[in-house]
């Protein structure tokens, strides 16, 4: 099915359009909320921002995804998913407004982070509900495959675009906590729009069916935990995907550590903590995003040429060599080039890792392995922020951290390079078919 024709057919499905609208509004609000948090935590003039504060913010934004993710589906299979989208977004309207009030009131950081944690925890249920509901509004087969590709990508683009607009609004606003609170209220308004958009769908449209409810919630949660341990045992018995996941976790750790370093450089070394620093951060995020997009275009060809593990080795080697060369000057221009490079290599390696897991793990274990993958991915990022908080000076320029990251990239390469010759050629051919 040609992609353009397939998209037209999907968009003719009224319920799919309504579900997609909820996703775009909800994830757009997420982008606005995250930009406001970054602005407040990193660039508030009244705050003496530290790497530890940045690490705390990253933990708030990412850990709920990791810790709640594998278990969210258990509850989503018991609750009406339309109601999850409605009440989840309404809850975030209130919680985001509370966050804005806490910013203006200048309360202790613990209360602020508790409020932000509540917003992102609810987000895990909303995103999982959007994905679980998709087969209820799209027929099985090629249309469902296309919808699974289109919907998350469109949601990510909505978050990026809305976050970019939030950057512009924040830069145009006067300095101060009130401006950060205003941006959060814009996100709250988008959450309200997402909640109202969900009302356009029938209450029972998105399931689950009452006669297909799983066992009691407690039993289902326990079964999920046991399933994750079984998935971990399955993974340890398969060195090829285990090494790929270990290498990807190391590369994600490196990306997280460098992200904190760039935040501190933008805040304290390249600016006086003012709008110029926020503009530099927005530029770095945009350039890194361009690297992610370029990797999505180039990786199918590269994996077909080198194999998944071979392409991971190429990405890791490039990062290990060029990261210190571009990073050690601690200057904006080479660091922006590094942002593109590391966005490209990180996303390229992730796509290759996805391919290895999909190809080398038995179908009955793939869901559990990808749940573990999500945990590893986000915990590595948060752990890197914590390590960076211990190592970075006030201005963010740490030669030790740059060299440590280069060594970890080299270690990631060593984990996969010994398996490159055994990388199955049929994996590359399958990948080429999947992406072309």
C-alpha positions as CSV (number, residue, x, y, z in Angstrom):
1,X,0.0,0.0,0.0
2,X,1.6,3.4,-1.0
3,X,2.1,5.5,2.0
4,X,0.3,8.6,0.7
5,X,-2.8,6.6,-0.2
6,X,-2.6,4.8,3.1
7,X,-2.6,8.1,5.0
8,X,-5.6,9.3,3.1
9,X,-7.5,6.2,3.9
10,X,-6.6,6.4,7.6
11,X,-7.7,10.0,7.9
12,X,-11.0,9.1,6.4
13,X,-11.7,7.1,9.6
14,X,-13.5,9.5,11.9
15,X,-12.6,7.7,15.1
16,X,-9.0,7.5,14.2
17,X,-8.9,11.3,13.5
18,X,-10.5,11.9,16.9
19,X,-8.0,9.7,18.7
20,X,-5.1,11.3,16.8
21,X,-6.4,14.8,17.8
22,X,-6.3,13.8,21.4
23,X,-2.7,12.5,21.0
24,X,-1.6,15.7,19.2
25,X,-3.1,18.0,21.8
26,X,-1.9,15.9,24.8
27,X,1.7,15.5,23.6
28,X,1.8,19.1,22.5
29,X,0.9,20.1,26.0
30,X,3.7,17.8,27.2
31,X,6.2,19.7,25.1
32,X,5.1,23.0,26.5
33,X,5.2,21.7,30.1
34,X,8.7,20.3,29.7
35,X,10.1,23.5,28.2
36,X,8.5,25.5,31.1
37,X,10.1,23.1,33.6
38,X,13.5,23.4,31.9
39,X,13.3,27.2,31.8
40,X,12.3,27.4,35.5
41,X,14.8,24.9,36.8
42,X,17.8,25.9,34.7
43,X,17.3,29.6,33.7
44,X,15.4,31.3,36.5
45,X,17.5,34.3,37.5
46,X,16.6,33.9,41.2
47,X,17.9,30.3,41.2
48,X,21.6,29.3,41.4
49,X,21.1,26.3,39.2
50,X,23.3,23.3,39.9
51,X,23.8,20.1,38.0
52,X,22.1,18.3,40.9
53,X,18.9,20.4,40.3
54,X,19.0,19.5,36.6
55,X,19.5,15.8,37.5
56,X,16.5,16.0,39.9
57,X,14.4,17.5,37.1
58,X,15.3,14.7,34.7
59,X,14.5,12.1,37.3
60,X,11.0,13.7,37.7
61,X,10.4,13.7,33.9
62,X,11.8,10.3,33.1
63,X,11.5,7.8,36.0
64,X,7.7,7.6,35.9
65,X,7.9,6.3,32.3
66,X,10.3,3.6,33.4
67,X,8.9,2.5,36.7
68,X,5.2,2.7,35.8
69,X,5.4,1.8,32.2
70,X,5.3,-2.1,32.5
71,X,2.4,-2.0,34.9
72,X,0.3,0.7,33.3
73,X,-1.2,-1.8,30.9
74,X,-2.6,-3.9,33.7
75,X,-4.8,-1.1,34.8
76,X,-5.6,0.1,31.3
77,X,-7.0,-3.4,30.6
78,X,-9.5,-2.8,33.4
79,X,-10.5,0.8,32.9
80,X,-12.4,2.3,30.0
81,X,-9.7,3.9,27.9
82,X,-11.8,6.8,26.8
83,X,-12.2,7.7,30.5
84,X,-8.5,7.4,31.0
85,X,-7.9,9.9,28.3
86,X,-10.6,12.2,29.7
87,X,-9.8,12.1,33.4
88,X,-6.1,11.8,32.9
89,X,-6.0,15.0,30.9
90,X,-8.3,16.7,33.3
91,X,-6.1,15.7,36.2
92,X,-3.1,17.2,34.4
93,X,-5.0,20.4,33.9
94,X,-5.3,20.8,37.7
95,X,-1.8,19.4,38.5
96,X,-0.2,21.7,35.9
97,X,-2.0,24.7,37.3
98,X,-0.8,23.7,40.8
99,X,2.8,23.6,39.4
100,X,2.3,27.1,38.1
101,X,1.0,28.3,41.4
102,X,3.9,26.7,43.3
103,X,6.4,28.5,41.0
104,X,4.8,31.9,41.7
105,X,4.6,31.2,45.4
106,X,8.4,30.3,45.5
107,X,7.8,27.2,47.7
108,X,10.5,24.6,48.6
109,X,11.8,22.7,45.6
110,X,10.5,19.4,47.1
111,X,6.9,20.6,46.6
112,X,7.5,21.8,43.1
113,X,9.1,18.4,42.1
114,X,6.3,16.5,43.7
115,X,3.8,18.4,41.5
116,X,5.8,17.9,38.4
117,X,6.2,14.2,39.2
118,X,2.4,13.8,39.5
119,X,1.9,15.3,36.0
120,X,4.5,13.0,34.4
121,X,3.2,10.0,36.2
122,X,-0.3,10.5,34.8
123,X,1.2,11.0,31.4
124,X,2.4,7.4,31.4
125,X,-1.2,6.2,31.6
126,X,-2.4,8.6,28.9
127,X,0.3,7.6,26.4
128,X,-0.2,3.9,27.0
129,X,-4.0,4.4,26.7
130,X,-3.5,6.1,23.3
131,X,-1.5,3.2,22.0
132,X,-3.8,0.5,23.5
133,X,-6.8,2.2,21.9
134,X,-5.5,2.3,18.4
135,X,-6.7,-1.2,17.3
136,X,-10.2,-0.2,18.3
137,X,-10.3,2.6,15.7
138,X,-8.2,1.2,12.9
139,X,-8.8,-2.2,11.1
140,X,-6.1,-4.9,11.5
141,X,-3.6,-5.3,8.7
142,X,-1.6,-2.8,6.8
143,X,-3.7,0.1,8.0
144,X,-2.9,-0.7,11.6
145,X,0.8,-1.0,10.9
146,X,0.7,2.4,9.2
147,X,-1.3,3.9,12.1
148,X,1.2,2.5,14.6
149,X,4.0,4.3,12.6
150,X,2.1,7.6,12.0
151,X,0.5,8.2,15.5
152,X,3.6,8.2,17.7
153,X,5.6,10.1,15.1
154,X,2.9,12.7,14.8
155,X,2.8,13.0,18.6
156,X,6.5,13.5,18.9
157,X,6.4,16.2,16.2
158,X,3.5,17.9,18.0
159,X,5.5,17.9,21.3
160,X,8.6,19.3,19.5
161,X,6.6,22.0,17.7
162,X,4.7,23.0,20.7
163,X,7.9,23.0,22.8
164,X,9.5,25.2,20.2
165,X,6.6,27.7,20.4
166,X,6.9,27.6,24.2
167,X,10.6,28.5,23.8
168,X,9.7,31.5,21.7
169,X,7.0,32.6,24.1
170,X,9.4,32.3,27.1
171,X,12.1,34.3,25.3
172,X,9.6,37.0,24.4
173,X,8.3,37.2,28.0
174,X,9.9,39.2,30.8
175,X,12.4,37.4,33.0
176,X,11.0,35.9,36.2
177,X,9.1,33.0,37.6
178,X,5.8,34.5,36.5
179,X,6.7,34.0,32.9
180,X,7.5,30.3,33.5
181,X,4.2,29.9,35.3
182,X,2.4,31.5,32.3
183,X,4.0,29.0,29.9
184,X,2.9,26.1,32.2
185,X,-0.7,27.5,32.2
186,X,-0.5,27.4,28.3
187,X,0.3,23.7,28.7
188,X,-2.6,23.3,31.1
189,X,-5.0,24.9,28.5
190,X,-3.8,22.3,26.0
191,X,-4.4,19.5,28.4
192,X,-8.0,20.8,28.8
193,X,-8.4,20.8,25.0
194,X,-7.2,17.2,24.9
195,X,-9.7,16.2,27.6
196,X,-12.6,17.9,25.7
197,X,-11.5,16.3,22.4
198,X,-11.8,12.9,24.0
199,X,-15.5,13.6,24.6
200,X,-16.0,13.4,20.8
201,X,-15.6,9.6,21.1
202,X,-18.1,7.2,22.6
203,X,-17.5,6.1,26.2
204,X,-17.1,2.5,25.3
205,X,-15.4,2.9,21.9
206,X,-11.8,2.3,23.0
207,X,-12.5,-0.7,25.2
208,X,-11.7,-2.9,27.0
209,X,-14.6,-5.2,26.5
210,X,-16.3,-6.0,29.8
211,X,-16.3,-9.8,29.1
212,X,-12.5,-9.8,28.5
213,X,-11.3,-8.3,31.7
214,X,-8.1,-9.9,33.1
215,X,-7.8,-11.4,36.6
216,X,-8.0,-9.2,39.7
217,X,-5.6,-6.2,39.6
218,X,-3.3,-7.6,42.3
219,X,-2.9,-10.9,40.5
220,X,-2.3,-9.1,37.2
221,X,0.4,-6.8,38.7
222,X,2.2,-9.8,40.2
223,X,2.0,-11.7,36.9
224,X,3.5,-8.6,35.2
225,X,6.4,-8.5,37.6
226,X,7.0,-12.3,37.1
227,X,6.9,-11.8,33.4
228,X,9.5,-9.1,33.5
229,X,11.9,-11.4,35.4
230,X,11.2,-14.1,32.9
231,X,12.0,-11.7,30.1
232,X,15.3,-10.8,31.8
233,X,16.2,-14.5,32.1
234,X,15.4,-15.0,28.4
235,X,17.6,-12.0,27.5
236,X,20.6,-13.2,29.5
237,X,20.5,-16.5,27.6
238,X,20.9,-14.6,24.3
239,X,24.2,-12.8,24.1
240,X,23.5,-11.0,20.8
241,X,20.5,-8.9,21.9
242,X,21.9,-8.7,25.4
243,X,25.1,-7.1,24.1
244,X,23.2,-4.7,21.8
245,X,21.0,-3.6,24.7
246,X,24.1,-3.1,27.0
247,X,25.8,-1.0,24.3
248,X,22.7,1.1,23.7
249,X,22.3,1.6,27.4
250,X,25.9,2.9,27.6
251,X,25.3,5.2,24.6
252,X,22.2,6.6,26.2
253,X,24.2,7.2,29.4
254,X,26.7,9.1,27.5
255,X,24.0,11.2,25.8
256,X,22.4,12.0,29.2
257,X,25.7,13.1,30.7
258,X,26.5,15.4,27.8
259,X,23.0,16.8,27.9
260,X,23.5,18.0,31.5
261,X,26.9,19.4,30.5
262,X,25.4,21.4,27.7
263,X,22.7,22.7,30.0
264,X,25.3,23.9,32.4
265,X,27.4,25.5,29.7
266,X,24.3,27.3,28.3
267,X,23.4,28.5,31.8
268,X,26.7,29.5,33.2
269,X,29.6,29.5,30.7
270,X,28.0,30.9,27.5
271,X,25.6,33.3,29.1
272,X,24.7,35.0,32.4
273,X,21.7,32.7,32.9
274,X,19.5,35.0,30.8
275,X,17.5,34.7,27.6
276,X,20.7,34.1,25.6
277,X,21.3,30.9,27.4
278,X,17.8,29.7,26.9
279,X,18.1,30.5,23.2
280,X,21.3,28.5,23.0
281,X,19.7,25.6,24.7
282,X,16.7,25.7,22.3
283,X,19.2,25.8,19.4
284,X,21.1,22.8,20.8
285,X,17.8,20.8,21.2
286,X,16.7,21.7,17.7
287,X,20.1,20.7,16.2
288,X,20.2,17.4,18.1
289,X,16.6,16.7,16.9
290,X,17.8,17.3,13.3
291,X,20.4,14.6,14.0
292,X,17.7,12.2,15.2
293,X,15.7,12.9,12.0
294,X,18.8,12.4,9.7
295,X,19.5,9.1,11.5
296,X,16.0,7.9,10.7
297,X,16.6,8.6,7.0
298,X,20.1,7.1,6.8
299,X,19.9,4.1,9.1
300,X,17.8,1.8,6.9
301,X,20.5,2.0,4.2
302,X,23.3,1.8,6.7
303,X,21.9,-1.3,8.5
304,X,21.4,-3.0,5.1
305,X,25.0,-2.2,4.3
306,X,26.8,-2.9,7.6
307,X,24.3,-5.0,9.5
308,X,22.6,-3.8,12.8
309,X,25.6,-4.4,15.0
310,X,28.0,-3.1,12.4
311,X,26.1,0.1,12.2
312,X,26.1,0.4,16.0
313,X,29.9,0.0,15.9
314,X,30.2,2.7,13.3
315,X,28.0,5.1,15.3
316,X,29.8,4.4,18.6
317,X,33.3,4.8,17.0
318,X,32.3,8.1,15.4
319,X,31.0,9.3,18.8
320,X,34.1,8.1,20.7
321,X,36.5,9.9,18.3
322,X,34.6,13.1,17.5
323,X,33.0,13.8,20.9
324,X,36.2,14.8,22.6
325,X,37.5,16.6,19.5
326,X,34.4,18.8,19.4
327,X,33.6,18.9,23.1
328,X,37.0,19.8,24.7
329,X,37.1,23.4,23.4
330,X,33.8,24.0,25.4
331,X,32.8,26.5,22.7
332,X,29.3,27.0,21.4
333,X,29.9,26.3,17.6
334,X,31.8,23.0,17.9
335,X,29.4,21.9,20.7
336,X,26.4,22.5,18.4
337,X,28.1,20.3,15.8
338,X,28.6,17.7,18.5
339,X,24.9,18.0,19.3
340,X,24.0,17.0,15.8
341,X,26.5,14.2,15.7
342,X,25.4,12.7,19.0
343,X,21.7,13.0,18.1
344,X,22.5,11.2,14.8
345,X,24.7,8.4,16.4
346,X,22.4,7.8,19.4
347,X,19.3,7.5,17.2
348,X,21.0,5.4,14.6
349,X,22.2,3.0,17.3
350,X,18.8,2.8,18.8
351,X,17.1,1.9,15.5
352,X,19.7,-0.8,15.0
353,X,19.2,-2.1,18.6
354,X,15.4,-2.2,17.9
355,X,16.1,-4.3,14.9
356,X,18.4,-6.7,16.8
357,X,15.8,-7.2,19.5
358,X,13.0,-7.7,17.0
359,X,15.0,-10.2,15.1
360,X,16.8,-12.2,17.8
361,X,14.1,-12.4,20.5
362,X,11.2,-14.9,20.4
363,X,7.9,-13.3,19.7
364,X,6.4,-14.4,23.0
365,X,9.1,-12.4,24.9
366,X,9.4,-9.3,22.7
367,X,6.9,-7.2,24.7
368,X,8.6,-7.9,28.0
369,X,12.1,-7.3,26.5
370,X,10.9,-3.9,25.1
371,X,9.5,-3.0,28.5
372,X,12.9,-3.8,30.0
373,X,14.5,-1.8,27.2
374,X,12.4,1.2,28.1
375,X,13.5,0.9,31.7
376,X,17.2,0.6,30.8
377,X,17.0,3.5,28.4
378,X,15.5,6.0,30.8
379,X,17.3,4.9,34.0
380,X,20.6,5.2,32.1
381,X,19.7,8.8,31.2
382,X,18.8,9.7,34.7
383,X,21.8,7.9,36.2
384,X,24.0,9.8,33.8
385,X,22.5,13.1,35.0
386,X,23.3,12.0,38.6
387,X,27.0,11.2,37.7
388,X,27.3,14.4,35.8
389,X,26.0,16.3,38.9
390,X,28.9,14.9,40.9
391,X,31.5,15.7,38.3
392,X,30.6,19.0,36.7
393,X,31.9,22.3,38.0
394,X,29.7,25.4,38.1
395,X,30.4,26.4,34.5
396,X,29.8,22.9,33.1
397,X,33.3,22.6,31.5
398,X,34.7,19.2,32.7
399,X,37.5,17.6,30.8
400,X,37.2,14.5,32.9
401,X,33.5,14.0,32.0
402,X,34.2,14.5,28.3
403,X,37.0,11.9,28.4
404,X,34.9,9.5,30.5
405,X,32.1,9.7,27.9
406,X,34.6,9.0,25.1
407,X,35.8,5.9,27.0
408,X,32.3,4.7,27.5
409,X,31.5,5.1,23.8
410,X,34.6,2.9,23.1
411,X,33.4,0.3,25.6
412,X,30.0,0.3,23.9
413,X,31.7,-0.4,20.6
414,X,33.7,-3.3,22.1
415,X,30.5,-4.9,23.3
416,X,29.2,-5.3,19.8
417,X,32.2,-5.4,17.5
418,X,33.1,-9.0,18.4
419,X,29.6,-10.1,17.1
420,X,29.7,-8.1,13.9
421,X,31.0,-11.0,11.8
422,X,28.2,-13.2,13.2
423,X,25.5,-10.6,12.5
424,X,22.9,-12.5,10.5
425,X,22.6,-11.3,6.9
426,X,18.8,-12.1,6.9
427,X,18.5,-9.4,9.7
428,X,19.8,-6.8,7.3
429,X,17.5,-7.9,4.5
430,X,14.5,-7.9,6.8
431,X,15.4,-4.4,8.0
432,X,15.8,-3.1,4.4
433,X,12.3,-4.5,3.6
434,X,10.8,-2.9,6.7
435,X,12.0,0.6,6.0
436,X,11.6,0.7,2.2
